[in-house]
Amino acid sequence: MASAALRPLCLCWALGPAAAAAPNILLLLMDDMGWGDLGAFGEPSKETPNLDQMAAEGMLFLDFYTANPLCSPSRAALLTGRLPVRNGFYTTNAHARNAYTPQDIVGGIQDSELLLPELLKKAGYINKIIGKWHLGHRPQFHPLKHGFDEWFGSPNCHFGPYDNRELPNIPVYRDWEMIGRYYDDFKIDLKTGEANLTQLYLQEALDFISKQQASQQPFFLYWAIDATHAPVYASKQFLGTSQRGLYGDAVREIDDSIGKILRHLQQLGISENTFVFFTSDNGAALISAPKQGGSNGPFLCGKQTTFEGGMREPAIAWWPGHIPAGGVSHQLGNVMDLFTTSLSLAGLQPPSDRQIDGIDLLPVMLQGKLIDRPIFYYRGNEMMAVRVGLYKAHYWTWSNSWEEYGKMRLYH
């Protein structure tokens, strides 16, 4: 692959990531946020000024995908670099059903899988997850048993409120200790949507970044918050401030929080040594719309489907001094690429004893290259569609289209 000319601050990367000091890695993973939810992607209310500025200072990916249109499988794919049919997060209990881990499911990520934080430890990284884990709630699946050094958040979605005896509310953890539960100790008001959880997650991020900067330790921060997953919530100061209702309030608070995180990196003088990537785990949940769901822009359908609305995600890469500002890429990307790209940033090679489906996006971001690769659209263990270049073949849409077509003929 021919090497293009790089900006002076990027020349160290011409020799490969190992030739440079390992940068910090910050992955911002949203929950059920759609392709059309950001001003940079055309949302008309333009209520995401910080994310739009992040895009202006970095690179916008217009063709970035998740590995599955549901939370758990996509998160497992991100952290393993492998399709859910390889890492075990799929089900076959009905045609093309998804696998996920609610509170009453006892399974989780397999011990045989190598997660990104486990591998980053080899390069001296300190790893923290803030927010939703969703890869199993039993002790053997705990994030701290899979490479993370710290955790503040919950194992599952904040469904509820539940009865504490028969269906207990989802716990919130600090590392190994359960410090409270959603709706009880971390209150979410179902009538108003008021909750201060995003502010807690923001402060956790700021404190962790400050601590690692002071100790001169490279860090991996996985900020996986869930405010845009129904039931949607936002802090009091953001409630009623959006033209888009409660969901918009949550998006505005997320945007404000990310702006504060990026400014914190700049104030600490480590922005040029911190790679930041923003995306979502799957498309907006249209079943929760309009008050509790987002926008997938011009794309068909949403979460749980393998149409573009369920699989194509907003994505922004930001690394001042390395990624040229104002870039727009049509590279076919996938959340699994964050695994491989992060390893490359750390000067590490992907595991050679298993199939890795993610690719290294550094040549795309630093040199403007395009890498030829397909995108596979899975739901459960069924490959529903594939995209190659500008073309997509949809093999199975799980609809009763002929029956509906017959009804239409009768009606007309």
C-alpha positions in Angstrom: 0.0 0.0 0.0 1.6 3.2 -1.2 2.3 5.8 1.6 0.9 9.3 1.0 2.5 12.4 2.4 1.7 13.1 6.0 1.5 16.2 8.0 4.7 16.9 10.0 3.1 15.9 13.4 2.2 12.6 11.8 5.6 11.7 10.4 6.3 9.2 13.3 3.4 7.1 12.0 5.1 6.6 8.7 7.3 4.2 10.5 4.4 2.4 12.2 2.6 2.9 15.5 5.4 1.3 17.5 7.7 4.1 16.5 5.6 6.7 18.5 4.6 7.0 22.1 1.3 5.1 22.5 -1.6 7.6 22.5 -4.5 7.5 24.9 -7.7 6.0 23.4 -11.1 7.3 24.1 -14.1 5.5 22.6 -17.5 7.3 22.9 -20.2 4.7 22.3 -23.8 6.0 22.3 -26.9 3.8 22.8 -29.6 3.7 20.1 -28.4 6.9 18.5 -29.3 7.2 14.9 -27.3 8.4 11.8 -29.5 11.4 11.5 -29.3 12.7 15.1 -26.3 15.1 14.6 -26.2 18.4 12.9 -23.1 17.3 11.1 -25.2 14.5 9.5 -28.0 16.9 8.6 -30.3 17.1 11.6 -32.2 20.3 11.0 -32.5 21.6 14.6 -28.6 21.6 14.9 -28.6 21.0 18.6 -25.3 19.2 18.7 -22.7 22.0 18.4 -20.0 20.2 20.2 -20.2 17.0 18.1 -20.5 19.2 15.0 -17.3 21.0 16.1 -15.6 17.6 16.7 -16.5 16.7 13.2 -15.2 20.0 11.8 -11.9 19.4 13.7 -11.7 15.7 12.7 -13.0 13.2 10.2 -16.6 12.4 9.5 -17.4 8.8 8.4 -20.6 8.7 6.3 -20.5 4.9 5.7 -19.8 3.5 9.2 -21.7 0.4 10.4 -22.4 -1.6 13.5 -21.9 -5.4 13.5 -25.5 -6.1 14.6 -28.6 -4.0 15.0 -28.9 -4.7 18.7 -26.9 -3.6 21.8 -25.1 -6.7 23.2 -23.9 -8.2 19.9 -22.6 -4.9 18.6 -20.7 -4.2 21.9 -19.2 -7.7 21.9 -18.1 -7.1 18.3 -16.5 -3.8 19.2 -14.5 -5.2 22.1 -13.4 -8.4 20.3 -13.0 -7.2 16.7 -15.1 -10.2 15.6 -18.6 -10.8 14.2 -21.2 -11.9 16.8 -21.4 -15.3 15.0 -17.7 -15.8 15.9 -17.7 -14.3 19.5 -20.8 -16.2 20.6 -23.3 -13.3 20.8 -26.0 -14.7 18.6 -29.1 -17.0 19.0 -30.8 -19.5 16.9 -34.1 -19.9 18.9 -36.1 -18.4 16.0 -35.2 -17.3 12.6 -32.5 -14.6 12.8 -33.2 -13.6 16.4 -30.6 -11.4 18.1 -28.7 -12.3 21.3 -28.6 -9.9 24.1 -28.2 -10.1 27.9 -31.1 -8.8 30.0 -31.1 -9.3 33.7 -32.8 -12.7 33.5 -30.2 -14.2 31.1 -27.3 -15.8 32.8 -24.9 -16.0 29.8 -22.2 -13.5 28.7 -18.9 -13.1 27.0 -16.9 -16.3 26.7 -13.6 -16.7 28.5 -12.0 -17.7 25.2 -12.5 -14.3 23.7 -9.8 -11.7 23.9 -11.2 -8.2 24.6 -9.5 -5.0 23.6 -8.6 -3.9 27.2 -6.9 -7.3 27.9 -4.7 -6.7 24.9 -4.0 -3.1 25.6 -2.6 -4.0 29.1 0.4 -5.5 27.2 1.2 -1.9 26.1 0.8 -0.5 29.6 -2.6 0.9 29.3 -4.9 1.6 32.3 -8.5 0.8 31.2 -11.8 2.0 32.4 -15.4 1.5 31.3 -18.1 4.1 32.2 -21.7 3.2 31.6 -23.3 0.1 30.1 -21.4 -3.2 29.8 -24.1 -5.5 28.5 -21.9 -8.6 28.1 -23.2 -10.6 31.1 -24.0 -9.7 34.7 -22.7 -12.8 36.5 -19.3 -12.5 38.3 -17.4 -14.5 35.7 -18.5 -11.9 33.0 -17.6 -8.8 35.1 -15.6 -6.2 33.1 -12.7 -6.3 35.6 -12.3 -10.0 34.7 -11.9 -9.0 31.0 -9.2 -6.4 31.1 -10.8 -3.3 32.6 -9.1 -1.9 35.7 -12.1 0.3 36.7 -15.8 0.3 36.1 -18.6 2.8 37.0 -21.9 1.8 35.5 -24.4 -1.0 35.0 -24.3 -4.5 33.5 -27.5 -4.1 31.5 -30.1 -1.6 30.2 -32.0 0.5 32.7 -35.4 -1.1 32.0 -37.9 -0.7 34.8 -38.7 0.2 37.4 -39.1 -3.4 38.5 -40.3 -5.0 41.7 -37.2 -5.5 43.9 -38.1 -9.1 44.8 -39.3 -10.8 41.6 -37.6 -8.6 39.0 -34.9 -6.5 40.7 -33.9 -3.2 39.4 -30.6 -3.1 37.5 -27.6 -2.5 39.8 -25.0 0.2 39.3 -21.4 -0.8 40.2 -18.2 0.9 41.2 -15.6 -1.8 40.3 -16.8 -4.9 42.2 -19.1 -3.1 44.6 -22.8 -2.5 43.9 -23.4 1.0 45.0 -27.0 1.3 44.1 -29.8 0.5 41.7 -31.5 2.4 38.9 -34.8 3.9 40.0 -34.0 3.4 43.6 -30.6 5.0 44.4 -30.0 6.4 40.9 -33.4 7.9 40.3 -35.0 8.1 36.9 -38.4 9.9 36.8 -40.5 8.1 34.2 -42.9 11.0 34.0 -40.4 13.7 33.4 -37.3 11.7 32.3 -35.2 13.5 35.0 -32.0 11.8 36.1 -28.5 13.0 36.9 -26.7 9.8 35.6 -25.1 11.5 32.5 -23.6 14.1 34.8 -22.2 11.3 37.0 -20.8 9.6 34.0 -19.3 12.8 32.8 -17.5 13.5 36.1 -16.2 10.0 36.2 -14.6 10.5 32.8 -13.1 13.9 33.7 -11.6 12.5 36.9 -10.2 9.4 35.3 -8.5 11.4 32.5 -7.0 13.8 35.1 -5.7 11.0 37.2 -4.1 9.2 34.3 -2.6 12.4 32.9 -1.0 13.1 36.3 0.5 9.6 36.5 1.7 9.8 32.8 -0.1 6.5 32.1 -1.6 5.8 28.7 -5.3 5.1 29.1 -8.2 3.5 27.4 -11.6 5.0 28.3 -14.7 3.3 27.0 -17.5 5.8 27.7 -20.6 3.8 27.0 -23.5 5.8 28.3 -27.2 4.9 27.8 -29.3 8.1 28.2 -30.7 7.8 24.7 -31.9 4.2 25.3 -35.6 4.2 26.2 -36.7 5.1 28.8 -34.8 8.2 27.9 -33.4 10.5 30.6 -31.6 13.8 31.0 -30.6 16.1 33.8 -32.9 18.8 35.0 -31.0 21.6 33.4 -31.5 20.0 30.0 -35.1 19.0 30.3 -37.4 20.9 27.9 -34.5 22.6 26.1 -34.7 20.7 22.8 -37.0 21.1 19.8 -37.0 17.3 19.6 -38.6 16.5 23.0 -37.2 14.3 25.7 -34.9 12.4 23.3 -33.5 15.7 22.1 -32.9 16.8 25.7 -30.8 13.6 26.2 -28.9 14.2 23.0 -28.2 17.8 24.0 -26.8 16.7 27.4 -24.6 14.1 25.7 -23.3 16.7 23.3 -22.6 19.1 26.1 -20.7 16.3 28.0 -18.6 15.3 25.0 -17.7 19.0 24.5 -16.5 19.2 28.1 -14.5 16.0 27.8 -12.7 17.3 24.6 -12.0 20.7 26.2 -10.6 18.9 29.3 -8.2 17.0 27.1 -7.1 20.3 25.5 -6.8 22.1 28.9 -4.6 19.2 30.2 -2.4 19.5 27.0 -3.0 15.9 26.0 -5.4 16.3 23.1 -2.7 15.7 20.5 -1.9 12.5 22.3 -5.5 11.2 22.6 -7.4 9.4 19.8 -11.1 9.9 20.2 -13.8 8.1 18.3 -17.6 8.7 18.5 -20.3 6.3 17.3 -23.4 4.3 18.3 -24.1 0.7 19.0 -27.0 0.4 16.5 -29.6 2.6 14.8 -32.3 4.7 16.5 -35.1 2.6 18.0 -38.1 3.7 15.9 -40.4 1.6 18.1 -39.7 4.2 20.8 -40.3 7.2 18.6 -41.2 10.0 18.5 -40.7 11.0 22.1 -38.2 8.3 23.1 -36.4 7.6 19.8 -34.0 9.3 17.5 -33.6 9.8 13.7 -31.9 7.5 11.1 -32.0 10.4 8.6 -32.8 9.2 5.1 -32.4 5.5 5.8 -35.0 2.8 6.0 -36.2 1.4 9.4 -34.1 1.3 12.5 -32.8 -0.8 15.4 -33.3 -4.6 15.2 -33.3 -4.5 11.4 -30.6 -4.9 8.9 -31.8 -2.1 6.7 -29.5 0.9 6.7 -31.4 2.6 9.5 -30.6 -0.2 11.8 -27.0 -0.7 10.9 -25.4 2.6 9.6 -24.2 4.8 12.5 -22.9 8.3 13.0 -19.1 8.2 13.4 -16.5 10.9 14.0 -12.7 10.5 14.5 -10.8 13.2 16.4 -7.1 13.5 17.0 -5.7 17.0 16.7 -2.4 17.3 14.9 -2.8 13.9 13.4 -6.2 13.5 11.7 -6.6 16.5 9.3 -9.5 18.7 10.2 -12.6 18.8 8.1 -12.2 15.3 6.6 -15.1 13.4 5.2 -14.6 9.7 4.4 -16.7 7.2 2.4 -14.6 4.3 3.8 -16.8 1.4 4.7 -16.2 1.1 8.4 -17.5 -1.0 11.2 -17.4 -0.9 15.0 -15.1 -4.0 14.8 -12.5 -1.7 13.2 -12.1 0.1 16.5 -10.6 -3.0 18.0 -8.0 -3.3 15.3 -7.3 0.4 15.0 -6.8 0.7 18.8 -4.3 -2.1 18.8 -2.5 -0.4 15.9 -2.4 2.8 17.9 -0.8 0.9 20.8 1.8 -0.7 18.6 0.2 -4.1 19.0 -0.7 -6.8 16.5 -4.2 -8.4 16.5 -4.3 -12.0 17.9 -3.2 -14.5 15.2 -5.0 -17.5 16.6 -8.5 -16.4 15.6 -10.3 -14.7 12.8 -10.4 -10.9 13.3 -13.0 -9.1 11.2 -12.0 -5.5 12.0 -9.5 -3.6 9.8 -7.0 -0.9 10.8 -8.5 2.5 9.9 -5.3 4.5 10.5 -4.4 4.7 6.8 -7.9 6.0 6.1 -7.7 8.7 8.8 -4.1 9.7 8.5 -3.5 9.3 4.8 -6.9 9.6 3.2 -6.8 6.1 1.8 -9.8 3.9 0.9 -9.6 0.2 1.8 -11.6 -2.3 -0.2 -13.7 -4.5 2.2 -17.3 -5.8 2.5 -19.8 -5.1 5.2 -21.9 -8.1 6.4 -25.3 -7.5 7.9 -26.1 -10.1 10.5 -29.2 -10.6 12.6 -28.8 -13.6 15.0 -26.9 -16.2 13.0 -28.4 -15.2 9.7 -26.5 -13.0 7.2 -29.3 -10.8 6.0 -27.3 -8.6 3.6 -23.9 -7.7 2.3 -22.5 -4.4 1.0 -19.6 -4.2 -1.4 -18.6 -0.7 -2.6 -21.8 1.1 -3.6 -23.9 -2.0 -3.9 -25.9 -3.9 -1.3 -27.6 -7.2 -1.7 -30.4 -7.9 0.8 -31.0 -11.6 0.9 -33.6 -11.8 3.7 -35.8 -9.1 5.1 -38.0 -11.3 7.4 -41.1 -9.6 6.1 -44.3 -11.1 4.7 -44.0 -8.9 1.7 -46.0 -11.2 -0.7 -48.9 -11.4 1.8 -48.9 -7.6 2.2 -48.7 -7.2 -1.6 -51.8 -9.5 -1.9 -53.7 -7.3 0.6 -52.7 -4.2 -1.3 -54.2 -5.7 -4.6 -57.4 -6.5 -2.7 -57.6 -3.0 -1.3 -57.1 -1.3 -4.6 
